[in-house]
Amino acid sequence: MLRSFLLFLAKADWARNIITHFPPARLAARRFVAGETVEEAIEAIRRLNAKGMTASLDHLGENVSATTDADRTTETYLGLIERVVATPDLAPTTISVKLTALGLDISEAVCLANMQRILERAQEHNIEVTIDMESSDYTERTLRIYRALHGEQGFKNVGTVIQSYLRRSEADMTELAKLGARIRLCKGAYKEPPTVAFQDKRDVDNNFAILTKIFLRPEAVEAGAYLEIATHDDAVIDAAIYHARKNGLSPDQFEFQMLHGVRTQLQERLVANGYRVRIYVPYGSQWYPYFMRRLAERPANLWFFVSNFFRR
Ligand SMILES: Cc1cc2nc3c(=O)[nH]c(=O)nc-3n(C[C@H](O)[C@H](O)[C@H](O)COP(=O)(O)OP(=O)(O)OC[C@H]3O[C@@H](n4cnc5c(N)ncnc54)[C@H](O)[C@@H]3O)c2cc1C
């Protein structure tokens, strides 16, 4: 109930207006968001690098409806790539993008053209780009654009995300493993109906294990498939490590990914145990929907936020 309500608020403009104007909300969001400027994000990445972790940098923003806004987001990402290149002390940093911020609501053609520009610039500098996965309204279009970029246009620096709560994901992962895709596997953060998504946590977790096994096989790895296990769930992580070991994979043949500000001790423990850990580092002024999804994932975050709110 609470999760559904918070995810409903994440899309409501009136709630955005109220919440973003309260300083305590900004303060609470800082746990999950590196800051509003790229400099703050670069500093956050340096701190992670010092702890043996890499980062994926995300400029916050979603759902634009004007071509000029999609162009502006594209230019921001081109500038971001240049900024990363101009900071050679950073460990290899990847970029994460949302297709709705690049014009997916306008047309697939506009969005594809913007992604091509970003991938070309990133490719010049050996930077990898991951297309985030948004709500199920966009899944088919996102995968179509991914296939066009990775398959038809031959960009090897592009990856995308699959969500274990979606019923369709087993078929998608089977196909993507054959394509030698780089896939970030997560549980999924949006409100979805039972017709398209498992509603019970046990089913979502079981499916995560099934999807993990599809990629953590020697045949898939030989085909070029690379799995990024994006979760903070101990049981899911332990199961992935078990399957990787059982199949003779070494810790450099997959990686774990977590969100900035979430389970930092677990992040450090995995590094200490010799695993690759990459942290998703979002920054920018459009932090509201991202922050609300983080609250929805864990009600305890909400109480932390509310107590700060009333303390002021
Ligand atoms: C790198 C990365 C990229 C992602 N990209 C996408 C994407 O493109 N599309 C998409 O739909 N979703 C994305 N997500 C979000 C994901 O779908 C989940 O909503 C989120 O990771 C929480 O699920 P969990 O796997 O950690 O498991 P859960 O079962 O939700 O949580 C396991 C434990 O982790 C801790 N935890 C989890 N979330 C939080 C939180 N917000 N605050 C504090 N503690 C928490 C708690 O201790 C909890 O018990 C991404 C997640 C990561 C890590």
The ligand as an SDF file (V2000), in Angstrom:
LIG
                    3D

 53 58  0  0  0  0  0  0  0  0999 V2000
   22.8660   -0.0290   -9.8880 C   0  0  0  0  0  0  0  0  0  0  0  0
   21.3650   -0.0760   -9.8790 C   0  0  0  0  0  0  0  0  0  0  0  0
   20.6810    0.3590  -10.9930 C   0  0  0  0  0  0  0  0  0  0  0  0
   19.2970    0.2810  -11.0340 C   0  0  0  0  0  0  0  0  0  0  0  0
   18.6380    0.6170  -12.1920 N   0  0  0  0  0  0  0  0  0  0  0  0
   17.3100    0.4010  -12.2620 C   0  0  0  0  0  0  0  0  0  0  0  0
   16.6030    0.5590  -13.4990 C   0  0  0  0  0  0  0  0  0  0  0  0
   17.1770    0.8990  -14.5410 O   0  0  0  0  0  0  0  0  0  0  0  0
   15.2620    0.3420  -13.4930 N   0  0  0  0  0  0  0  0  0  0  0  0
   14.5740   -0.0610  -12.3760 C   0  0  0  0  0  0  0  0  0  0  0  0
   13.3650   -0.2850  -12.4470 O   0  0  0  0  0  0  0  0  0  0  0  0
   15.2190   -0.1880  -11.1940 N   0  0  0  0  0  0  0  0  0  0  0  0
   16.5530    0.0260  -11.1120 C   0  0  0  0  0  0  0  0  0  0  0  0
   17.1970   -0.1630   -9.9010 N   0  0  0  0  0  0  0  0  0  0  0  0
   16.4160   -0.3140   -8.6600 C   0  0  0  0  0  0  0  0  0  0  0  0
   16.0260   -1.7660   -8.4050 C   0  0  0  0  0  0  0  0  0  0  0  0
   15.0760   -2.1830   -9.3470 O   0  0  0  0  0  0  0  0  0  0  0  0
   15.4270   -1.9340   -6.9900 C   0  0  0  0  0  0  0  0  0  0  0  0
   14.2790   -1.1610   -6.8660 O   0  0  0  0  0  0  0  0  0  0  0  0
   16.3740   -1.5590   -5.8590 C   0  0  0  0  0  0  0  0  0  0  0  0
   17.6730   -1.9650   -6.1410 O   0  0  0  0  0  0  0  0  0  0  0  0
   15.9520   -2.2220   -4.5250 C   0  0  0  0  0  0  0  0  0  0  0  0
   15.9150   -3.6100   -4.6750 O   0  0  0  0  0  0  0  0  0  0  0  0
   16.9810   -4.6330   -4.0480 P   0  0  0  0  0  0  0  0  0  0  0  0
   17.4060   -5.5420   -5.1550 O   0  0  0  0  0  0  0  0  0  0  0  0
   18.0750   -3.9250   -3.3760 O   0  0  0  0  0  0  0  0  0  0  0  0
   16.1500   -5.5590   -3.0880 O   0  0  0  0  0  0  0  0  0  0  0  0
   15.1640   -5.2350   -1.8850 P   0  0  0  0  0  0  0  0  0  0  0  0
   14.5690   -6.5600   -1.5290 O   0  0  0  0  0  0  0  0  0  0  0  0
   14.2580   -4.1300   -2.2220 O   0  0  0  0  0  0  0  0  0  0  0  0
   16.1360   -4.7490   -0.7450 O   0  0  0  0  0  0  0  0  0  0  0  0
   17.1030   -5.5850   -0.1320 C   0  0  0  0  0  0  0  0  0  0  0  0
   17.7160   -4.8090    1.0190 C   0  0  0  0  0  0  0  0  0  0  0  0
   18.4800   -3.7140    0.4910 O   0  0  0  0  0  0  0  0  0  0  0  0
   18.2940   -2.5530    1.2780 C   0  0  0  0  0  0  0  0  0  0  0  0
   17.6530   -1.5180    0.4470 N   0  0  0  0  0  0  0  0  0  0  0  0
   17.0910   -1.6820   -0.7820 C   0  0  0  0  0  0  0  0  0  0  0  0
   16.6590   -0.5110   -1.2530 N   0  0  0  0  0  0  0  0  0  0  0  0
   16.9540    0.4190   -0.3160 C   0  0  0  0  0  0  0  0  0  0  0  0
   16.7500    1.8140   -0.2320 C   0  0  0  0  0  0  0  0  0  0  0  0
   16.1530    2.4910   -1.2200 N   0  0  0  0  0  0  0  0  0  0  0  0
   17.1680    2.4450    0.8790 N   0  0  0  0  0  0  0  0  0  0  0  0
   17.7670    1.7720    1.8860 C   0  0  0  0  0  0  0  0  0  0  0  0
   17.9900    0.4440    1.8490 N   0  0  0  0  0  0  0  0  0  0  0  0
   17.5800   -0.2280    0.7690 C   0  0  0  0  0  0  0  0  0  0  0  0
   17.4390   -2.9510    2.4550 C   0  0  0  0  0  0  0  0  0  0  0  0
   18.3040   -3.3380    3.4930 O   0  0  0  0  0  0  0  0  0  0  0  0
   16.6810   -4.1410    1.9350 C   0  0  0  0  0  0  0  0  0  0  0  0
   16.2820   -5.0280    2.9510 O   0  0  0  0  0  0  0  0  0  0  0  0
   18.5860   -0.1560   -9.8800 C   0  0  0  0  0  0  0  0  0  0  0  0
   19.2880   -0.5950   -8.7640 C   0  0  0  0  0  0  0  0  0  0  0  0
   20.6510   -0.5800   -8.7480 C   0  0  0  0  0  0  0  0  0  0  0  0
   21.3680   -1.0970   -7.5450 C   0  0  0  0  0  0  0  0  0  0  0  0
  1  2  1  0
  2  3  1  0
  2 52  2  0
  3  4  2  0
  4  5  1  0
  4 50  1  0
  5  6  2  0
  6  7  1  0
  6 13  1  0
  7  8  2  0
  7  9  1  0
  9 10  1  0
 10 11  2  0
 10 12  1  0
 12 13  2  0
 13 14  1  0
 14 15  1  0
 14 50  1  0
 15 16  1  0
 16 17  1  0
 16 18  1  0
 18 19  1  0
 18 20  1  0
 20 21  1  0
 20 22  1  0
 22 23  1  0
 23 24  1  0
 24 25  2  0
 24 26  1  0
 24 27  1  0
 27 28  1  0
 28 29  2  0
 28 30  1  0
 28 31  1  0
 31 32  1  0
 32 33  1  0
 33 34  1  0
 33 48  1  0
 34 35  1  0
 35 36  1  0
 35 46  1  0
 36 37  1  0
 36 45  1  0
 37 38  2  0
 38 39  1  0
 39 40  1  0
 39 45  2  0
 40 41  1  0
 40 42  2  0
 42 43  1  0
 43 44  2  0
 44 45  1  0
 46 47  1  0
 46 48  1  0
 48 49  1  0
 50 51  2  0
 51 52  1  0
 52 53  1  0
M  END
$$$$
